[in-house]
Amino acid sequence: MKRTVAIIAGGDSSEFGVSLNSAKGIYSFIDKEKYNLYIVELSRKGGWKAVLADGSYSPIDKNDFSFMDHGTKIIPDFAYITIHGTPGENGILQGYFELMGIPYSTCDVLVSALTFSKFTVNQYLKTFGIRVAESMLVNKAHSISEDEVIEKIGLPCFIKPNASGSSFGVTKVKTREQIKPALEEAFQESDDVMIEAFMDGIELANGCYKTKKSSVIFPITEVVSKNEFFDYNAKYKGEVDEITPARLSPELTDRVQKLTSAIYDILGCKGIVRVDYIITEGDKINMLEINTTPGMTATSFIPQQVRAAGLDIKDVMTDIIEDHFA
């Protein structure tokens, strides 16, 4: 008998549309001969609803995460979470599925919450000897002067929402005059803002997943943005060159992949995770951030890396789902 998989998309952040595109990608990747698939859209404004085969919507009963499909009650066997942002990337939805007893594709509550805070996870991993940029955290309720930013972090720097993705609200700040507007923009996305020192180097992205039976570290992608940095337009409007595998020496490639694997294990990750890096002078590997629900459109990093590894993404999806029933 086929298992029913709900692909959970949407959410309450600026990444709502990006998430829906990832859901379409995942829907195309999962083996439909093995699974019954439904995309489920979640948002505070639009409610929780399953998309049925005829394009109509069926409301979700939050008491058991069930919905009706033309007279038949459906309770999914598995939730593939592809919400970028709250509540699917920060542990909230993971806690709900734990209560419902429904297995899901991502890291657990604690790891999701930890990795969603860019500043917190960077400081945590720093204690394990992993290199990260100098940074500071500023809360919306507290003021900070331009002088403090320049003194503690320096220019240029990045001002970014601490809990957001897809480069929404991120500014590369080069002058004193840009600091205040950049903070205001970042606070539109998150109550906490991370101010991070600029690092000049090669930007990389490396995906990984592990199951009870296997450990898969994908080829690395080199990111060459045509803009000031890897911003929204670079990510989603093609203003970037993405080279997979990256143009690195075999030795540096091995070091990056081993670090990705180590970070996955240190945090206790589950499902597909993508770690982003900057390689600075002297082949120093600096971790930028961790994505526990990475983009999954046909052109996203992870599908690119799966293809470069000579793997079938359909098999990868099956691995991740079936690991929870092994």
N, C-alpha and C positions, 0 to 999 in steps of 0.2 A: 504494500500500500504506500502511495506517495506521501511524503511529508509535505506539510504546508509551510511555506516560508513567507513571512511578511517583511518587505523591504521598507524600512522606516525612514521617511524623509521629511523635509520641511524645517520645522523648528521656529524659534522666536528671535532669531538674529538677522543681521543684514545678509547672511549667507543662505537665506531661504531658497532663492532661485538656483544657486550653485548646487545645493543639496538635491533639489528635484532632478537636475541634470545627472548627478551621480547615481540617483535611483534608477534612471532610465538606463544608464550604463550597466549597473549591476543586474537589472532585469534581463538585459541582453546577454550577460555573461553566464548566468546560472543555467544549469542543465534542466530544461523543461520536461525532459522525459523522466527525470527523477523527482522533480518537485513541482507542486502547485504554487504559483507565485501571485502575490498581491503587493501592490505598492500602497503603503499607508501614509497619508499626509497628516502631520501634526503641527498645530499652531494654536496659540491662545485665541487669535482672532477668528480663524476658520474652523476651530474645533479639531477633533480627531476623526478621521474618516478613511475608509478603505476604498480604493478605486477598483471597481468591478470591470469585467471584461468588456461590457458594453459602454464603458465610459461613465457610467453613473456612480454615485457615491453612496456608501453605506456607513452610518455613524458607528463609531467604536463604543462598546460598553466597557467603561474603564474598570468595572468590577472584576472582569476576567479577561479583558482585552479581546473580546469576541465581537463579531459583526455578522450580519445576515447577508447571504448571497442568494437572492431570489428564493427565499423560503428555507434555506439550509443555514444552520448556525455554524460559523467557522471560528475555531480557536487555533491560531497559528502554533505550530510545533517549534518554530525558531524565528527569532527576530534578527534580521541583518540591518544593523543601525548605520545609516549613512547621513545622519544630521551633522552638519558642520556648525558648531556653536551650541548654545543652550537649546533644549535640555539633553541633547543626545551625545555631546562630547565632554560634558563636565560631571557625569556621574548621576545626574538626576533620573534620567530614563533607565539607567542601569539598575538603580535602586528599585524602581517600579517593577522591572522585569524580574528582579530577584524575589520580590514579594509575590508576583504572579506565578513564579516557578517556571518561567519561560526562558530557555537558554538564548543567549545573544552573542553577537559576533565580536564585540569589542572588549577592551580592558574592563576590569571590574570597577566598582564605585570609587574606591580609594585612588586607584591609578588614574582613572579618568579625571577625577577632580584635581589630582596633583599635576598632571601633565597639561591641563587646561590653563593653569596659571603659569605663564611663561617664566616669570621671575622666580616663583617658588621651585619649579622643577630644575631650573638652572642652578639655583643655590644648593639644592639637594644633591644634584649630580656632581657639583663642584667638590663636594666632600669625598667623592670617589676618585678624584684626580682628573676629572674630565674638564677640558679647557672650555670656558665660555667667556663672552665679552663682559667687561665691567658694566654694571648697570645699577639702577636705583628704582625704587617703586614709589609712586606718588598717588595718594588717594584724593578723590574729588573734593573731600571735605577739608583738605589741608592745602595751603598755598605753598608755592615754591618760587623763588626768584630766579631770574635769568642768570644772575651771578652764581647762585648755587649750582645750577646745571652746568655752567661752563667750568666752575672750579672742580666739581666732583667727577664729571663725565668728559667734558671737553667738546670741542666741535671739530669736524662734523659729528653728529650723533643721530640716532633714530629715536623718534618718539612714537610709541605704538600702544594700542590698547593691550592691557595685560591678558584679557580674556576675550579674544576674538581671532578671526582668521581671514583668509583671502585678501590680506593686506588692506582691509577696510580700516580707515582712520590712521594709517601709518604715514609718517612724514620723515623724509631725510632732511635734517635741519643743518644748515651751513652757517647761519648768521644769528646773532643775538635777537634780532627783530622777528625771526621766524619761530622762536620758542613758544611764545604765548599762543599764537594761532594754532600751532601744532598740538599743544596740550588741549586746547578747546575742541579741536577736531577728534582727538583720541578719546576724550571724555564723552563724546557722543555715543561711543561704542561700548565703553566699559567704565565702571566706577574707579578702577585702578589703572594707572598708566605706567608703563615701563619705559625708562629712558636708558638707552643702551649705546655704548661707545661704538663708533663706526670701525669696522674691520675691512681692510682692503685685501681682496684675494679672490680665489676661485670658488664660486658657489656650487654646492653639490646637494643631491637628494638621493637617499638610499632606503629602499623598502625592505621589509623583512616580515616573515611570519613563521610561527612555530606551532606544531601540534604534538600530541603524545608520541607520534611516530617519526616526525621529521622536523628539520630545521632548515629553512630556505632563506638565504640572503640574496636578494636580487642584484643584478648589475647596477652600477651607479650612473645617475644622470648628471651631466654637467649643464648648468644653467647660465646662459649668456644673455642677459637682458639687454634690450635695445634702449631701455630707459635708465633713469638714475639708479633704480634698484628693481628687484623682482616684484613690481606692484601689480595692482588688479589688471591693468591693461596688458601687462606682460603675461600674466597667468591665463587670462581668458580671452584676449583679443589678438593673440599671436605675435605680440611685440617682443619676441624672445626666440632664441635658438636653444633647443633642448637636445643635447647630444648624449645618446645612450648606446654603448657604454662610454663613460667619461674618458677624456684624453689624459689619463693618469698613468704613471709607471705601474708595473705589476706590484711592486713593493708597496706603493702608496694605496693602490686599490685594495690590497689585502688588509692594510692597516685600517682603512675606513670601514670595510665590511666587518672586520672583527670588532671594531668599536660599536657599530650598529647592533651586532649580536649581543655584545656585553651590556649595552644600555637596555636592550629588550629584557635581558635577564635580571639586571639590577632592579628595574622597576616592576618586574613581574607582569609584563604586557601579555595581551592575548589578541588574536586576530592579526590583521595586516596593520603594520605601523610604518610610518615614514619618518626618518630622521634627516634633518637638513643641517648642512655644515658650511663653513667657510674655511678654505685652506689658505693660510697666510704664509708670509715669507719663511723659508726654511722648512717647508712642508709641515707646518704646525696645523693640526686638525682642531678646529674650534666648532663646538656644537651650537647651532642657532636655536632650533626648537624641535619639538616632537609632535607629530600629527597622528593621533590615534583613530581618527576617522578620515583618512586621506581621500582626496578627490578620486572618483572612479568613473569619469567619462572615458570614452574610447581614446582620447588624446592625453589623458592625465598621466602623471609620472608612473604610477604603479602598473597600469596596463602596458605602457611602453617597456617597462623593465621586465615584465613577465614575458613579453614577446622576445626581448633581447636575450633572455635566459633560455629561449627555445621551449618554453612551457606553454601549455594550453590554459588560458585563464578559467575555462570551464572546470578543469580539474582542480585548480587552486580554490575556486569557490566551493567545490564539493568537499575538498580537504577540510576547509574551515568549518563548514556546516557539520559534517559527519564526525569531526573530532569531539563534538559535544555529546554524541550518542555512543561513542566507542566504549 
